[in-house]
């Protein structure tokens, strides 16, 4: 925790001038600037948290002046917010609402939307009324970790008074919405009187168990007040250093991340199926000193039972993490029975997860009685998993969601450790956590978001740096999959991963080297938690007549076009099997998929391509063998039979040579099939997707060549 004042006169002026060019007012430009400063500091704001506003004016249709509140809109992140991220709402109608004694959340949202200047704008923040009821022009709100460590104390009000004196208002915990806005307005007015008596300026407001507000007549004043208030909290914490435990980190390589995380992912999947939830989840591991200090502390179980640092976090992480036993460490590999040790730990995981789910359901039933059973239960699965010796794992329906959960988990760890050094971490009670987790505004969103067809799936593509592999990687990413791009050319793999978006991962790997393949799969397991679909695509062709081809060339072809696929398939099945370790109900298997790229040479040999075609024919047999042996384990194995695709195998020079030899144009050569159309890499990629979605198909060879009678399967 080390909050810094990042205000720059030059940067502020640049914001004003650049936005003025597109018609944005100075007020809104500066509001955008300081909002980004706050949002860029994870010690202040995380993943859409916090909100900011400015009271200003806009021109109406008849050039009339309309006082408005420009307040952060739903879905915007302060770190990247643009001016349109602060939708303008008519201010006076909002301020009139202070006369009411009650206002439902739904009516509050409706009134705010009906007063938007631009009806297409996003919903204003649920704390818009709090901003509207405060008189200052600029208002900032963050969830400062240092402040939370103080605000989550049992005697937090006293500590805040000791730190801030009369320069802040203090508001007891009230759930966000209309009643909080009323409580904050009342506290502000009382604090204003006290500040006047003390001869100080009222600079901010502490919301106990929640966060901090600052305000001012200018963007700079409000921002710098926020930084100053937070720094005072940090200074108080500096006087209470926590007892640091020596990190006792297990080497994931010695214990094997390829066993720990895939098993954990499978256990989570089985629990999800039993509760009619989606079965596939992704992980994000954090192993920095902070998280290791948390998970290795003997007080972890107690801490985890107390709740979140601020109620807003419950939406991302549930109220507490799942705490597991420390796995056995491999100290002497020559005298270590890994399977026995793993089985003991596995049993403890199953029990801990079952207990976690039971306790969550009991929590829901207890609290739902207050609502006459009207709330709809969310899934009971953890979003944070704490493992002593290993670290803190974020769990999500995507790698992005898992990363967000992990970030908030780290914020929780920081808050807990600092709070315990000062006194006792004592956040909001169970009832308050439930009220926010099952807020009607959140419940209304349930079932509205539709996931992409391959969301939650971790997909590995070999030879993903170019050609069919690159096209396939991008195509699967567009269908919602998390992509691992594997290629011997690490730079090319990285470029493809960039095209796939942030939910991607590039690995440099020679698939003909079993050691490198094992290392790559360990990295995949540690990064995402497991694996779902493998497109074994890497390959290359060597030419020559079989009667005189050098044996080293033939062996090279088999190494890449057969044995490399076997390396990948074996490593994949190992992960698939660990995910389903000790699962005795086939309906609960996560299973997996092996998809192979097999050339038409396997069915229709070409002169001079024997080294390539024979290896590919063997690969076709390999695919069938895997489908036979792995089918009962719900591992589907299929393949694509493609021909005449512009790739590294069939480059421009070869296309030109072959078309000239046949006395036809390049277009005629590439379209030399029954449909008369060139087959593209995107066509092959779409075929792989089709196979991935064919849940009742295995052992199939799907032809993608525009029609070639000689290469037809039957």
C-alpha positions in Angstrom: 0.0 0.0 0.0 1.7 3.2 -1.2 -0.7 5.6 -2.7 0.9 8.4 -4.7 -0.3 11.8 -5.9 0.0 11.5 -9.7 -1.6 14.8 -10.7 0.2 16.6 -13.5 -0.7 20.1 -14.7 0.5 19.2 -18.2 -1.4 16.0 -18.4 -4.5 17.7 -17.1 -4.2 20.4 -19.7 -3.6 17.8 -22.5 -6.8 16.1 -21.5 -8.8 19.3 -21.6 -7.4 20.3 -25.1 -7.7 16.9 -26.7 -11.3 16.4 -25.5 -12.2 19.9 -26.4 -11.5 19.1 -30.0 -14.4 16.6 -29.9 -16.8 18.9 -28.0 -16.2 17.6 -24.4 -16.4 20.3 -21.7 -13.5 21.1 -19.4 -15.4 19.8 -16.4 -15.9 16.4 -18.0 -12.4 16.2 -19.4 -10.9 16.8 -16.0 -13.4 14.4 -14.5 -12.1 11.8 -16.9 -8.5 12.6 -16.1 -8.7 12.2 -12.3 -11.0 9.2 -12.6 -8.3 7.4 -14.6 -5.7 8.4 -12.0 -7.8 6.8 -9.3 -8.7 3.7 -11.4 -5.0 3.1 -12.3 -4.1 2.3 -8.7 -5.3 -1.2 -7.6 -4.9 -0.1 -4.0 -7.8 2.3 -4.6 -10.0 0.7 -7.2 -10.4 -2.8 -8.6 -12.4 -4.0 -11.6 -15.2 -1.6 -12.0 -15.3 -0.6 -8.3 -15.5 2.9 -7.1 -17.3 5.8 -8.8 -16.8 9.5 -9.5 -19.0 12.4 -10.6 -19.1 16.1 -11.5 -21.9 18.5 -11.2 -21.9 20.6 -14.4 -24.2 22.0 -17.1 -25.3 20.9 -20.6 -27.3 22.6 -23.3 -30.8 21.3 -24.1 -32.6 21.0 -27.4 -33.6 24.7 -27.2 -30.2 25.8 -26.0 -31.5 26.0 -22.4 -29.0 25.4 -19.6 -29.6 22.1 -17.8 -27.8 21.3 -14.5 -26.6 17.7 -14.6 -24.8 15.1 -12.6 -22.2 13.3 -14.8 -21.7 10.1 -12.8 -19.9 6.9 -13.6 -22.1 4.6 -15.6 -22.6 0.8 -15.2 -20.0 -1.3 -17.0 -17.3 1.3 -17.1 -13.9 0.9 -15.4 -12.3 4.0 -13.9 -8.9 3.1 -15.2 -10.0 3.3 -18.9 -13.1 5.5 -18.6 -14.0 7.9 -21.4 -16.2 11.0 -21.1 -19.3 8.9 -22.2 -18.6 6.7 -19.2 -20.0 9.5 -17.1 -23.6 9.8 -18.4 -25.3 13.1 -17.7 -28.4 12.9 -15.5 -30.7 15.9 -14.8 -29.6 17.0 -11.3 -32.6 18.7 -9.8 -35.0 15.7 -10.2 -32.4 13.6 -8.4 -32.0 16.1 -5.6 -35.7 16.2 -5.1 -35.7 12.6 -4.1 -34.1 13.5 -0.7 -37.6 14.4 0.4 -38.7 10.8 0.2 -38.6 8.4 3.1 -38.4 5.3 1.0 -37.5 4.4 -2.6 -37.1 0.9 -4.0 -34.0 0.0 -5.9 -36.0 -0.6 -9.1 -37.8 2.8 -8.8 -34.4 4.5 -8.2 -32.9 2.9 -11.3 -36.1 3.9 -13.3 -36.0 7.5 -12.2 -32.3 7.8 -12.9 -32.8 6.4 -16.4 -35.8 8.6 -17.1 -33.6 11.7 -16.4 -30.7 10.7 -18.6 -29.9 13.5 -21.1 -29.0 10.7 -23.6 -31.4 7.8 -23.2 -28.9 5.4 -24.8 -26.4 6.0 -22.0 -25.6 3.2 -19.6 -27.3 3.1 -16.2 -25.9 5.6 -13.8 -24.1 4.2 -10.7 -26.3 2.8 -7.9 -24.6 5.4 -5.8 -25.6 8.3 -8.1 -28.0 9.7 -5.5 -25.3 9.8 -2.9 -23.2 11.9 -5.3 -26.3 14.1 -6.1 -27.1 14.8 -2.4 -23.6 16.0 -1.7 -23.1 19.8 -2.5 -19.6 19.7 -3.8 -18.9 19.8 -7.5 -16.5 16.9 -7.8 -17.0 13.7 -5.8 -14.7 10.7 -5.7 -15.3 7.3 -4.2 -12.8 4.4 -3.8 -12.3 1.2 -1.9 -8.9 2.0 -0.6 -7.3 -1.1 0.9 -5.6 0.9 3.6 -8.8 2.5 4.6 -10.6 -0.8 4.6 -8.1 -2.3 6.9 -9.1 0.5 9.3 -12.8 0.6 8.5 -13.1 -3.1 9.0 -12.0 -2.9 12.7 -14.5 -3.5 15.6 -13.7 0.1 16.8 -13.3 1.6 13.4 -15.2 4.8 14.1 -12.9 5.7 17.0 -9.7 4.9 15.0 -11.0 7.1 12.1 -11.7 10.0 14.5 -8.1 9.6 15.9 -6.7 9.7 12.3 -8.9 12.4 10.7 -10.4 14.5 13.4 -13.3 16.6 12.1 -12.2 16.7 8.5 -14.3 13.7 7.5 -17.9 12.6 8.0 -18.4 9.0 9.2 -21.3 6.9 8.1 -22.1 3.5 9.7 -22.5 0.7 7.3 -25.7 0.9 5.1 -26.2 -1.0 1.9 -25.7 1.0 -1.3 -28.8 2.6 -2.7 -31.3 5.2 -1.6 -31.0 4.7 2.2 -27.2 5.0 2.0 -27.6 8.3 0.1 -29.9 9.6 2.8 -27.6 8.4 5.6 -24.6 10.0 3.9 -26.4 13.3 3.4 -27.3 13.4 7.0 -23.8 12.6 8.2 -22.4 15.2 5.9 -24.5 18.0 7.3 -23.6 17.0 10.8 -19.9 16.8 10.0 -20.0 20.1 8.2 -21.1 21.8 11.5 -18.4 20.0 13.5 -15.7 20.9 10.9 -16.8 24.6 11.1 -16.5 24.5 14.9 -13.0 22.9 14.6 -11.9 25.4 11.9 -11.1 22.8 9.4 -12.3 21.9 5.9 -14.6 18.9 5.4 -12.6 16.9 2.9 -14.2 13.5 2.8 -16.4 10.8 4.1 -15.7 7.4 5.6 -18.3 4.7 4.9 -17.5 2.1 7.6 -17.0 -1.5 6.3 -17.3 0.0 2.7 -15.0 2.7 1.5 -14.1 6.4 1.3 -15.3 9.5 -0.4 -13.6 12.8 -1.1 -14.9 15.9 -2.6 -13.9 19.4 -3.7 -14.7 22.4 -5.9 -12.2 21.3 -8.5 -11.1 17.9 -9.9 -7.6 18.4 -8.6 -8.8 19.3 -5.1 -11.1 16.3 -4.8 -8.4 13.9 -6.2 -5.6 15.3 -4.0 -7.9 15.1 -0.9 -8.5 11.4 -1.7 -4.8 10.8 -1.9 -4.1 12.7 1.3 -6.8 10.9 3.2 -5.6 7.5 2.1 -2.0 8.3 2.9 -3.1 9.1 6.4 -4.6 5.7 6.7 -1.4 4.1 5.3 0.7 6.1 7.8 -1.4 4.7 10.7 -0.9 1.2 9.4 2.8 1.7 9.0 3.0 2.0 12.8 1.5 -1.5 13.1 3.6 -3.9 11.1 2.2 -7.4 10.7 4.1 -10.5 11.9 5.6 -11.9 8.8 5.6 -15.7 8.3 8.4 -17.2 6.3 6.9 -18.3 3.0 6.8 -22.1 2.8 6.2 -22.5 -0.9 6.0 -25.9 -2.5 7.7 -26.2 -5.9 4.9 -26.9 -8.3 7.4 -28.7 -10.5 8.3 -31.1 -7.7 4.7 -31.7 -6.7 3.5 -31.5 -10.4 1.0 -28.8 -11.3 -0.1 -31.2 -14.0 -1.7 -33.3 -11.2 -2.8 -30.8 -8.6 -4.7 -28.2 -10.7 -6.3 -30.6 -13.2 -7.6 -32.8 -10.3 -8.9 -29.7 -8.5 -10.6 -28.5 -11.7 -12.2 -31.9 -12.2 -13.4 -32.0 -8.6 -14.9 -28.5 -9.1 -16.6 -29.7 -12.3 -18.1 -32.8 -10.6 -19.5 -30.6 -7.8 -20.9 -28.2 -10.4 -22.7 -31.0 -12.2 -24.2 -32.3 -9.0 -25.6 -28.8 -8.5 -26.8 -28.3 -12.1 -24.1 -25.7 -12.8 -21.7 -25.4 -15.8 -19.0 -28.0 -15.3 -16.0 -26.2 -16.7 -14.1 -23.5 -14.7 -10.7 -21.8 -15.1 -8.0 -20.9 -12.7 -5.6 -18.1 -12.0 -2.8 -18.8 -9.6 -1.2 -16.1 -7.4 2.1 -16.9 -5.7 3.5 -13.5 -4.6 4.8 -13.0 -1.1 1.5 -11.5 0.0 -0.7 -14.4 -1.0 1.9 -16.9 0.4 1.9 -15.1 3.7 -1.9 -15.4 3.8 -2.2 -19.0 2.8 0.7 -20.1 5.1 -0.6 -18.3 8.2 -2.0 -20.6 10.9 -5.0 -18.2 11.3 -6.1 -18.7 7.7 -9.2 -20.8 8.4 -10.4 -18.2 11.0 -9.7 -15.3 8.7 -11.5 -17.0 5.8 -14.7 -17.3 7.8 -15.1 -13.6 8.5 -16.1 -12.3 5.2 -15.0 -9.9 2.4 -13.1 -6.7 2.8 -16.0 -4.6 1.3 -19.4 -6.0 0.4 -19.0 -5.2 -3.3 -16.4 -8.0 -3.6 -18.9 -10.7 -2.7 -20.2 -10.6 -6.3 -16.8 -11.7 -7.6 -15.5 -14.0 -4.8 -18.4 -15.2 -2.7 -18.1 -14.4 1.0 -15.0 -16.5 1.6 -12.4 -18.8 0.0 -12.3 -22.6 0.0 -9.3 -23.5 2.2 -7.6 -26.8 1.4 -4.9 -28.8 3.2 -1.3 -28.3 2.3 -0.4 -30.9 -0.4 2.5 -33.3 0.4 5.8 -32.1 -0.9 8.1 -34.2 -3.0 11.4 -34.0 -1.1 13.0 -37.4 -2.1 11.7 -38.5 -5.5 13.5 -41.8 -5.2 11.6 -42.8 -2.0 8.3 -41.0 -2.5 5.0 -42.8 -3.2 3.3 -40.0 -5.2 0.1 -41.8 -5.9 -0.6 -42.7 -2.2 0.2 -39.1 -1.1 -1.9 -37.7 -3.9 -4.9 -39.9 -3.0 -4.8 -38.8 0.6 -4.8 -35.2 -0.4 -7.4 -35.8 -3.1 -9.8 -37.2 -0.4 -9.3 -34.1 1.7 -10.1 -31.9 -1.3 -13.4 -33.7 -2.0 -14.4 -33.4 1.7 -13.5 -29.7 1.9 -15.3 -28.8 -1.3 -18.4 -30.8 -0.2 -18.4 -29.0 3.2 -18.0 -25.6 1.5 -21.0 -26.2 -0.7 -23.2 -27.4 2.2 -22.3 -24.4 4.2 -23.1 -22.0 1.3 -26.5 -23.6 0.8 -27.2 -23.4 4.6 -26.2 -19.7 4.5 -28.6 -19.2 1.6 -31.4 -21.0 3.3 -30.9 -19.0 6.6 -30.9 -15.7 4.9 -33.5 -16.4 2.4 -36.1 -16.8 5.2 -36.0 -13.0 5.6 -37.3 -12.8 2.0 -39.9 -15.5 2.4 -37.9 -17.8 0.2 -38.2 -15.5 -2.9 -34.5 -15.3 -3.8 -33.0 -17.6 -6.4 -29.9 -19.3 -5.2 -26.7 -18.7 -7.1 -24.2 -21.5 -7.7 -22.5 -22.6 -4.5 -19.0 -23.0 -5.9 -16.0 -21.1 -4.5 -14.4 -18.4 -6.5 -11.2 -18.4 -4.4 -9.2 -21.4 -3.3 -6.4 -21.0 -0.7 -3.8 -23.8 -0.7 -1.0 -23.6 1.9 2.4 -23.8 0.3 1.0 -23.1 -3.2 -0.9 -19.8 -3.2 -4.3 -18.3 -3.9 -6.3 -19.4 -6.9 -9.0 -17.3 -8.6 -11.8 -19.3 -10.1 -14.0 -18.1 -13.0 -16.0 -18.9 -16.0 -13.2 -17.4 -18.1 -9.6 -16.6 -17.6 -10.6 -13.0 -17.3 -13.1 -13.8 -14.5 -10.6 -16.0 -12.8 -8.0 -13.2 -12.9 -10.5 -10.7 -11.5 -11.3 -13.1 -8.6 -7.6 -13.5 -8.0 -7.0 -9.7 -8.0 -9.8 -9.2 -5.4 -8.5 -12.2 -3.5 -5.1 -10.4 -3.3 -6.9 -7.2 -2.1 -8.7 -9.2 0.6 -5.3 -10.7 1.6 -3.7 -7.3 1.9 -6.7 -5.9 3.9 -6.8 -8.9 6.3 -3.1 -8.9 7.0 -3.0 -5.1 7.6 -6.2 -5.2 9.7 -4.9 -8.0 11.9 -1.7 -6.1 12.5 -3.7 -3.1 13.6 -6.3 -5.0 15.6 -8.9 -7.5 14.4 -10.3 -7.9 10.9 -14.1 -7.5 11.4 -16.0 -6.8 8.2 -19.7 -6.6 7.6 -21.9 -9.4 9.0 -23.5 -12.3 7.1 -26.8 -10.6 6.7 -25.1 -7.6 5.0 -23.1 -9.8 2.7 -26.2 -11.7 1.7 -28.1 -8.5 1.0 -25.5 -7.4 -1.5 -24.9 -10.8 -3.0 -28.6 -11.3 -3.6 -29.4 -7.7 -4.3 -32.5 -7.4 -6.6 -30.5 -5.4 -9.1 -28.1 -8.3 -9.4 -30.7 -10.9 -9.4 -32.5 -9.3 -12.3 -29.4 -10.0 -14.4 -29.5 -13.7 -13.9 -30.0 -15.8 -17.0 -29.7 -12.7 -19.4 -26.1 -13.3 -20.4 -25.6 -16.0 -23.0 -22.2 -17.7 -23.1 -20.4 -18.3 -26.4 -20.5 -21.9 -27.7 -17.0 -22.7 -26.5 -16.8 -20.5 -23.4 -15.1 -22.2 -20.4 -13.1 -24.5 -22.8 -9.3 -24.4 -22.7 -8.0 -25.1 -26.2 -4.5 -26.0 -27.3 -3.4 -25.6 -30.9 -0.1 -26.9 -32.0 1.6 -25.3 -35.0 -0.4 -22.3 -34.1 2.1 -19.7 -35.3 0.9 -19.7 -38.9 -1.4 -21.2 -41.5 -4.2 -23.5 -40.4 -3.0 -23.4 -36.8 -3.2 -19.6 -36.6 -6.6 -19.5 -38.3 -7.9 -22.2 -36.0 -6.6 -20.4 -32.9 -8.4 -17.2 -33.9 -11.6 -19.0 -34.9 -11.8 -20.9 -31.5 -11.1 -17.6 -29.7 -14.1 -16.0 -31.4 -16.2 -18.8 -30.1 -15.3 -17.9 -26.6 -12.5 -20.5 -25.9 -9.3 -19.8 -23.9 -6.5 -20.4 -26.4 -3.0 -21.9 -25.9 -0.9 -21.3 -29.0 2.0 -23.7 -29.2 4.7 -23.4 -31.9 8.4 -24.0 -32.4 8.6 -20.4 -33.4 7.8 -18.6 -30.1 7.5 -15.2 -31.8 5.0 -16.5 -34.3 3.0 -18.1 -31.5 3.0 -14.8 -29.6 1.7 -12.9 -32.7 -1.2 -15.4 -33.0 -2.0 -15.2 -29.3 -2.2 -11.4 -29.7 -4.8 -11.9 -32.4 -6.8 -14.2 -30.1 -7.1 -11.6 -27.4 -6.3 -11.4 -23.7 -7.6 -14.9 -23.0 -4.7 -16.5 -24.8 -1.3 -17.9 -23.9 1.7 -18.6 -26.2 4.3 -21.3 -25.6 7.5 -22.0 -27.6 7.8 -25.7 -28.0 9.3 -28.3 -30.3 6.6 -31.0 -30.4 9.1 -33.6 -31.4 10.8 -33.2 -28.0 8.8 -35.1 -25.3 10.5 -33.1 -22.5 9.5 -29.8 -24.0 5.9 -31.1 -24.5 5.7 -32.2 -20.8 7.0 -28.8 -19.8 4.4 -27.1 -22.0 1.5 -29.1 -20.5 2.7 -28.3 -17.0 2.6 -24.6 -18.0 -0.9 -25.0 -19.4 -2.1 -26.7 -16.2 -0.6 -24.0 -14.0 -1.9 -21.2 -16.1 -5.5 -22.3 -16.7 -6.0 -25.3 -14.4 -6.4 -28.0 -17.1 -7.3 -28.7 -20.7 -10.4 -29.5 -22.8 -9.7 -29.5 -26.5 -6.4 -30.2 -28.4 -6.0 -29.5 -32.1 -2.8 -31.5 -33.0 -2.0 -29.6 -36.1 1.8 -29.2 -36.4 3.3 -30.9 -39.5 5.5 -30.6 -42.5 6.2 -32.4 -45.7 9.4 -33.9 -47.1 9.4 -35.0 -50.7 11.2 -37.8 -52.5 10.6 -41.2 -54.1 10.3 -44.0 -51.6 12.8 -46.1 -53.5 15.7 -43.7 -52.8 14.6 -41.4 -50.0 17.2 -41.1 -47.3 16.2 -42.9 -44.1 16.9 -39.8 -41.9 14.4 -37.8 -44.0 11.8 -40.6 -43.6 12.4 -40.6 -39.8 12.2 -36.8 -39.6 8.8 -37.0 -41.3 7.6 -39.7 -38.9 9.0 -37.7 -35.9 6.9 -34.7 -36.7 3.9 -36.1 -38.5 3.3 -39.1 -36.3 5.3 -39.3 -33.1 4.9 -35.6 -32.2 1.1 -36.1 -32.4 1.5 -39.1 -30.1 3.5 -37.0 -27.6 0.7 -34.4 -27.7 -2.0 -37.0 -27.4 -0.3 -38.8 -24.5 0.3 -35.6 -22.6 -3.3 -34.5 -23.3 -4.8 -37.7 -22.0 -2.7 -37.5 -18.9 -4.3 -34.2 -18.1 -7.8 -35.4 -19.1 -7.4 -38.5 -16.9 -6.2 -36.4 -13.9 -9.2 -34.1 -14.2 -11.4 -37.2 -13.9 -9.3 -38.9 -11.3 -11.3 -41.2 -9.0 -14.6 -40.2 -10.7 -16.7 -43.4 -10.9 -19.7 -41.9 -12.7 -19.0 -41.5 -16.5 -21.8 -38.8 -16.7 -19.6 -36.6 -14.5 -16.4 -36.8 -16.6 -15.0 -33.6 -18.0 -13.5 -35.8 -20.7 -11.7 -34.0 -23.5 -11.1 -33.9 -27.2 -8.2 -34.8 -29.5 -8.6 -33.3 -33.0 -5.9 -34.1 -35.6 -5.0 -32.5 -38.9 -4.6 -35.3 -41.4 -3.9 -34.7 -45.0 -5.6 -36.2 -48.0 -2.3 -38.0 -48.5 -3.4 -40.5 -46.0 -6.2 -41.6 -48.4 -5.0 -40.5 -51.7 -1.1 -40.8 -52.0 0.7 -38.4 -54.2 3.8 -39.2 -56.2 6.9 -38.1 -54.3 5.0 -37.5 -51.0 5.4 -40.9 -49.6 7.3 -39.8 -46.5 4.5 -37.4 -45.7 1.6 -39.5 -46.7 2.6 -42.7 -45.0 3.2 -40.9 -41.7 -0.2 -39.2 -42.1 -1.8 -42.6 -42.8 -0.3 -43.8 -39.6 -1.7 -40.7 -37.9 -5.2 -41.6 -39.1 -4.8 -45.0 -37.6 -3.5 -43.4 -34.4 -6.7 -41.2 -34.2 -8.9 -44.3 -34.6 -7.0 -46.1 -31.9 -7.4 -43.3 -29.5 -11.1 -43.0 -30.2 -11.4 -46.7 -29.5 -9.4 -46.7 -26.2 -10.5 -43.3 -24.8 -14.1 -43.2 -25.8 -15.4 -44.8 -22.5 -13.5 -42.0 -20.7 -15.5 -39.4 -22.7 -12.5 -38.4 -24.7 -13.5 -37.8 -28.3 -11.0 -38.2 -31.1 -11.7 -36.9 -34.6 -9.7 -35.5 -37.5 -9.8 -33.2 -40.5 -8.8 -34.3 -44.0 -7.8 -31.1 -45.8 -6.2 -30.5 -49.2 -4.7 -27.6 -51.2 -4.6 -25.1 -48.4 -2.3 -22.1 -48.6 0.1 -22.8 -45.7 3.8 -23.3 -45.1 3.4 -26.7 -46.8 1.8 -25.3 -49.9 3.4 -21.9 -50.3 3.3 -19.5 -53.3 6.3 -20.9 -54.9 4.9 -24.5 -54.9 1.5 -23.3 -56.1 3.2 -21.5 -59.0 5.3 -24.6 -59.9 2.4 -27.0 -59.8 0.0 -24.9 -61.8 2.7 -24.3 -64.5 3.4 -28.0 -64.6 -0.3 -28.7 -65.3 -0.7 -25.8 -67.7 -3.4 -24.1 -65.7 -3.6 -20.8 -63.8 -2.9 -20.7 -60.0 -6.6 -20.0 -59.4 -7.6 -23.1 -61.4 -5.1 -25.2 -59.6 -6.2 -24.0 -56.1 -9.9 -24.5 -57.2 -9.3 -27.9 -58.7 -12.1 -29.7 -56.9 -15.7 -30.6 -57.5 -16.9 -27.2 -56.2 -14.3 -25.2 -58.2 -13.5 -23.2 -55.1 -10.3 -22.6 -53.3 -10.4 -24.0 -49.8 -9.1 -21.5 -47.2 -7.5 -21.9 -43.8 -10.7 -20.5 -42.3 -12.7 -23.3 -43.8 -10.4 -25.8 -42.0 -10.7 -23.8 -38.8 -14.5 -23.9 -39.0 -14.4 -27.6 -39.6 -12.4 -28.1 -36.4 -15.0 -26.0 -34.6 -17.8 -28.1 -36.1 -16.1 -31.3 -34.8 -15.6 -29.7 -31.4 -19.3 -29.1 -31.1 -20.4 -32.5 -32.3 -20.8 -34.0 -28.8 -21.8 -37.5 -30.0 -19.1 -38.0 -32.6 -15.8 -39.8 -32.3 -13.5 -41.6 -34.7 -14.6 -39.4 -37.6 -12.6 -38.0 -40.5 -14.2 -34.8 -41.8 -13.1 -33.9 -45.4 -12.4 -30.3 -46.2 -11.2 -30.2 -49.8 -13.9 -28.8 -52.0 -14.6 -32.3 -53.4 -11.9 -34.8 -54.4 -13.3 -38.2 -55.5 -10.0 -40.0 -55.0 -9.7 -38.8 -51.4 -13.2 -39.6 -50.4 -13.4 -41.7 -47.3 -15.9 -44.1 -48.7 
